[in-house]
Each structure stands twice: as structure tokens, then as C-alpha cells.
Amino acid sequence: MEVNEESALLTDFICNECGEVYDLADNTKMIADTMKQIEKLQKELNSVGSEIKEEQGKKDKKLVKLLKKQEIEKKKLREKNKKIRDKLKKKNTPKKIKSKKKKK
């Protein structure tokens, strides 16, 4: 029969039913099993961590590619707008009228 430490202290480490002194339980097997489980979970955690890094790397590459594409589109749009502005400037600037001099 197993009892917790508090109950054992209250009864002076003597069993109420049979009158024998309590013995300490051997927890080495439970400790070994727990350590194996910790190692297994640690490996799984490392595996998941590496997968997360890999997916983040893919996500970052996609983002960089998208940003470059947007920058190129912005540059093309700026160039197009500049051409339009230049055409409008040429159209709106007053032309110099050349006057013909009369010959005498």
C-alpha cells in the first residue's frame, strides 16, 4: 500500500492496519521512463522547430519575391506617369512664334 509523505508523518511512518514501518518506494524505473519520455519529446520539439524554421524561410522568400515584384511595378508606373507629364508639359508650353522679317 502507498501513502503520501504527509500521511506517513502523521502516523510516524507506521502502518495503521498491520503495524509495520513504511519502506521507501523504489522510483528508479519511473524516473528512467520519465527521462525517456523527456528525450522523446525533446526530439519531437527539435523536429517541429526545424520544420517551423524551414516554413518561415519559404515564407520569407515569397515575401521578398512579392516585394521585388511590387517595386518593379511601382517603378514602371512612375516611368509611365513621367512620360505622361512630359507630354503634357510639351503640349502646354507656349510655342515661340517665329516672325518673318520683311525684306526691303
C-alpha positions as CSV (number, residue, x, y, z in Angstrom):
1,M,0.0,0.0,0.0
2,E,1.3,3.5,-0.9
3,V,0.7,6.6,1.3
4,N,1.9,10.1,0.7
5,E,4.5,11.7,2.9
6,E,2.1,13.8,4.9
7,S,0.1,10.7,5.9
8,A,3.2,8.8,6.8
9,L,4.4,11.7,9.1
10,L,1.1,11.8,10.9
11,T,1.3,8.1,11.7
12,D,5.0,8.1,12.5
13,F,5.8,6.0,9.4
14,I,3.8,3.0,10.9
15,C,1.0,1.3,9.1
16,N,-2.3,1.6,11.0
17,E,-3.6,-1.7,9.6
18,C,-0.6,-4.1,10.2
19,G,1.7,-2.0,12.4
20,E,4.8,-2.4,10.2
21,V,7.2,0.5,9.4
22,Y,6.8,2.0,5.9
23,D,9.5,1.3,3.4
24,L,10.6,3.8,0.7
25,A,9.4,3.0,-2.7
26,D,11.9,2.4,-5.5
27,N,11.3,5.1,-8.1
28,T,14.2,4.3,-10.4
29,K,12.0,2.7,-13.1
30,M,9.6,5.6,-13.1
31,I,12.5,8.0,-13.3
32,A,14.0,6.2,-16.2
33,D,10.7,6.1,-18.0
34,T,10.2,9.8,-17.4
35,M,13.6,10.6,-18.8
36,K,13.0,8.5,-21.9
37,Q,9.7,10.4,-22.4
38,I,11.5,13.7,-22.0
39,E,14.1,12.7,-24.6
40,K,11.4,11.6,-27.0
41,L,9.5,14.9,-26.5
42,Q,12.8,16.9,-26.9
43,K,13.5,15.2,-30.2
44,E,9.9,15.9,-31.4
45,L,10.3,19.5,-30.3
46,N,13.6,19.9,-32.2
47,S,11.9,18.4,-35.3
48,V,9.0,20.7,-35.1
49,G,11.4,23.7,-34.5
50,S,13.3,22.8,-37.7
51,E,10.1,22.5,-39.7
52,I,9.0,25.9,-38.4
53,K,12.3,27.5,-39.5
54,E,12.0,25.8,-42.9
55,E,8.5,27.1,-43.4
56,Q,9.5,30.6,-42.2
57,G,12.3,30.6,-44.7
58,K,9.9,29.7,-47.5
59,K,7.5,32.4,-46.3
60,D,10.3,35.0,-46.2
61,K,11.4,34.1,-49.8
62,K,7.9,34.5,-51.0
63,L,7.7,37.9,-49.3
64,V,11.0,39.1,-50.8
65,K,9.8,38.0,-54.2
66,L,6.5,39.8,-53.8
67,L,8.2,43.0,-52.6
68,K,10.6,43.0,-55.5
69,K,7.6,42.5,-57.9
70,Q,5.7,45.4,-56.3
71,E,8.8,47.6,-56.5
72,I,9.2,46.8,-60.2
73,E,5.5,47.6,-60.8
74,K,5.9,50.9,-58.9
75,K,8.9,51.8,-61.0
76,K,7.1,51.1,-64.2
77,L,4.1,53.1,-63.1
78,R,6.4,56.1,-62.1
79,E,8.0,55.9,-65.6
80,K,4.7,55.8,-67.3
81,N,3.4,58.8,-65.3
82,K,6.6,60.7,-66.0
83,K,6.1,60.2,-69.7
84,I,2.6,61.4,-69.4
85,R,3.7,64.5,-67.5
86,D,6.4,65.2,-70.1
87,K,3.9,65.0,-72.9
88,L,1.6,67.4,-71.1
89,K,4.4,69.8,-70.5
90,K,5.3,69.8,-74.1
91,K,1.7,70.3,-75.1
92,N,1.1,73.1,-72.6
93,T,4.2,75.1,-73.1
94,P,3.7,78.1,-75.4
95,K,5.4,77.8,-78.7
96,K,7.6,80.6,-79.9
97,I,6.3,82.3,-82.9
98,K,8.8,83.0,-85.5
99,S,8.2,86.2,-87.1
100,K,9.3,86.6,-90.7
101,K,11.1,89.8,-91.3
102,K,10.1,91.8,-94.3
103,K,12.6,92.3,-96.9
104,K,13.0,95.9,-98.1
